[in-house]
């Protein structure tokens, strides 16, 4: 994913404005990615760039959040309960990715070279990350 500064070219801003306009027109219903591409008359790449830049713009200006779900596609959301459910789902997904990386990639490597300097350093770092993840998981479930 390009950096925020790279997404702010004049072309990216035009794509952002187009995507935002199409999503506002579809409100409150969401649009799937294909529907968004068709409605905006942008290419898939231009639509992705517009969505990425739109997320940055939303964060800067405090606009309603942009959510994506399988059921509804992309849509703006100002409902606190729906936004919280979306955030919990995203955090759980990321936690699962990190845990799979630790157990699937790092653990087998550590088993092969348990006394390696890199493994000791990595284990120290990962133990602090795991404890943080456990705290986050408890907060999410509460």
SEMARFI-503004 format. One line per field, with one value per residue (C-alpha): residue in three letters; residue number from 1; x, y, z. Coordinates in nm, 3 decimals, decimal comma. Each point is the difference from the previous one (the first is absolute). Example, Ala and Ser with C-alpha at 12.3 -4.5 7.8 and 13.67 -1.06 7.14 Angstrom:
# residues 2
res	c(ALA  SER) $
n	c(1  2) $
u	c(1,230  0,137) $
v	c(-0,450  0,344) $
w	c(0,780  -0,066) $
END
This chain:
# residues 142
res	c(UNK  UNK  UNK  UNK  UNK  UNK  UNK  UNK  UNK  UNK  UNK  UNK  UNK  UNK  UNK  UNK  UNK  UNK  UNK  UNK  UNK  UNK  UNK  UNK  UNK  UNK  UNK  UNK  UNK  UNK  UNK  UNK  UNK  UNK  UNK  UNK  UNK  UNK  UNK  UNK  UNK  UNK  UNK  UNK  UNK  UNK  UNK  UNK  UNK  UNK  UNK  UNK  UNK  UNK  UNK  UNK  UNK  UNK  UNK  UNK  UNK  UNK  UNK  UNK  UNK  UNK  UNK  UNK  UNK  UNK  UNK  UNK  UNK  UNK  UNK  UNK  UNK  UNK  UNK  UNK  UNK  UNK  UNK  UNK  UNK  UNK  UNK  UNK  UNK  UNK  UNK  UNK  UNK  UNK  UNK  UNK  UNK  UNK  UNK  UNK  UNK  UNK  UNK  UNK  UNK  UNK  UNK  UNK  UNK  UNK  UNK  UNK  UNK  UNK  UNK  UNK  UNK  UNK  UNK  UNK  UNK  UNK  UNK  UNK  UNK  UNK  UNK  UNK  UNK  UNK  UNK  UNK  UNK  UNK  UNK  UNK  UNK  UNK  UNK  UNK  UNK  UNK) $
n	c(1  2  3  4  5  6  7  8  9  10  11  12  13  14  15  16  17  18  19  20  21  22  23  24  25  26  27  28  29  30  31  32  33  34  35  36  37  38  39  40  41  42  43  44  45  46  47  48  49  50  51  52  53  54  55  56  57  58  59  60  61  62  63  64  65  66  67  68  69  70  71  72  73  74  75  76  77  78  79  80  81  82  83  84  85  86  87  88  89  90  91  92  93  94  95  96  97  98  99  100  101  102  103  104  105  106  107  108  109  110  111  112  113  114  115  116  117  118  119  120  121  122  123  124  125  126  127  128  129  130  131  132  133  134  135  136  137  138  139  140  141  142) $
u	c(0,000  0,150  0,075  -0,252  0,215  0,008  -0,378  -0,052  0,088  -0,253  -0,117  -0,046  -0,201  -0,227  -0,049  -0,075  -0,261  -0,161  -0,011  -0,135  -0,271  -0,107  -0,010  -0,205  -0,245  -0,035  -0,062  -0,114  0,050  0,354  0,170  0,216  0,337  -0,127  -0,306  0,223  0,226  -0,298  -0,176  0,309  0,117  0,354  0,234  0,042  0,344  -0,134  -0,282  0,248  0,212  -0,312  -0,111  0,343  0,016  -0,361  0,088  0,282  -0,229  -0,268  0,254  0,127  -0,339  -0,197  -0,260  -0,210  0,205  0,014  -0,078  0,021  -0,198  -0,074  -0,371  -0,017  0,325  0,140  -0,212  0,027  -0,091  -0,081  -0,171  0,223  -0,110  0,057  0,339  0,107  -0,104  0,203  0,307  -0,023  -0,020  0,304  0,205  -0,086  0,106  0,334  0,060  -0,061  0,248  0,267  -0,055  0,017  0,326  0,147  -0,111  0,046  0,322  0,192  -0,062  0,131  0,309  0,057  -0,028  0,279  0,234  -0,104  0,328  0,036  0,057  -0,275  -0,246  0,074  -0,059  -0,315  -0,139  0,052  -0,182  -0,280  -0,066  -0,069  -0,218  -0,191  -0,069  -0,129  -0,218  -0,143  -0,094  -0,163  -0,191  -0,133  -0,108  -0,179  -0,194  -0,107) $
v	c(0,000  0,337  0,253  0,271  0,264  -0,205  -0,036  0,376  0,076  0,208  -0,316  -0,179  0,294  -0,016  -0,374  0,064  0,261  -0,233  -0,294  0,221  0,139  -0,348  -0,128  0,298  -0,062  -0,365  0,092  -0,174  -0,313  -0,115  -0,086  -0,299  0,072  -0,094  0,222  0,282  -0,041  -0,006  0,294  0,217  -0,088  -0,033  -0,293  -0,243  0,147  0,356  -0,107  -0,158  0,316  0,209  -0,220  0,017  0,377  0,029  -0,187  0,249  0,294  -0,143  -0,035  0,357  0,168  -0,208  -0,114  -0,313  -0,318  -0,208  -0,366  -0,308  -0,315  -0,300  0,052  0,373  0,087  0,350  0,252  0,295  -0,069  0,233  -0,259  -0,058  -0,362  -0,097  0,174  -0,177  -0,340  0,074  0,101  -0,312  -0,220  0,169  -0,024  -0,368  -0,064  0,175  -0,182  -0,331  0,094  0,088  -0,315  -0,216  0,168  -0,069  -0,363  -0,083  0,181  0,104  -0,303  -0,261  0,215  0,038  -0,376  -0,053  0,259  0,053  0,164  0,230  0,368  0,109  -0,246  0,128  0,357  -0,097  -0,196  0,299  0,229  -0,247  -0,070  0,370  0,009  -0,309  0,147  0,317  -0,206  -0,189  0,328  0,125  -0,327  0,024  0,361  -0,096  -0,281  0,214) $
w	c(0,000  -0,095  0,271  0,076  -0,167  -0,322  0,001  0,004  -0,357  -0,194  -0,176  0,333  0,129  -0,306  0,052  0,367  -0,084  -0,252  0,243  0,280  -0,227  -0,113  0,359  0,115  -0,285  0,107  0,361  0,226  -0,209  -0,062  -0,326  -0,078  -0,159  -0,345  0,040  0,116  -0,306  -0,235  0,164  0,016  -0,353  0,139  -0,054  0,290  0,073  0,000  0,231  0,244  -0,002  0,056  0,291  0,163  -0,033  0,119  0,321  0,065  -0,069  0,230  0,282  -0,047  -0,023  0,250  -0,252  0,058  -0,027  -0,315  0,069  -0,216  0,069  -0,218  0,038  -0,075  -0,177  0,051  0,186  0,234  0,361  0,286  0,224  0,305  0,054  -0,363  -0,001  0,318  -0,140  -0,315  0,202  0,217  -0,311  -0,157  0,320  0,042  -0,360  0,054  0,330  -0,177  -0,275  0,255  0,205  -0,315  -0,097  0,342  0,015  -0,368  -0,089  0,308  0,224  -0,248  -0,066  0,373  0,046  -0,254  0,149  0,363  0,103  -0,297  0,077  -0,237  0,157  0,351  -0,113  -0,187  0,295  0,228  -0,242  -0,070  0,367  0,057  -0,313  0,112  0,343  -0,166  -0,233  0,296  0,168  -0,320  -0,044  0,356  -0,058  -0,322  0,160  0,295) $
END
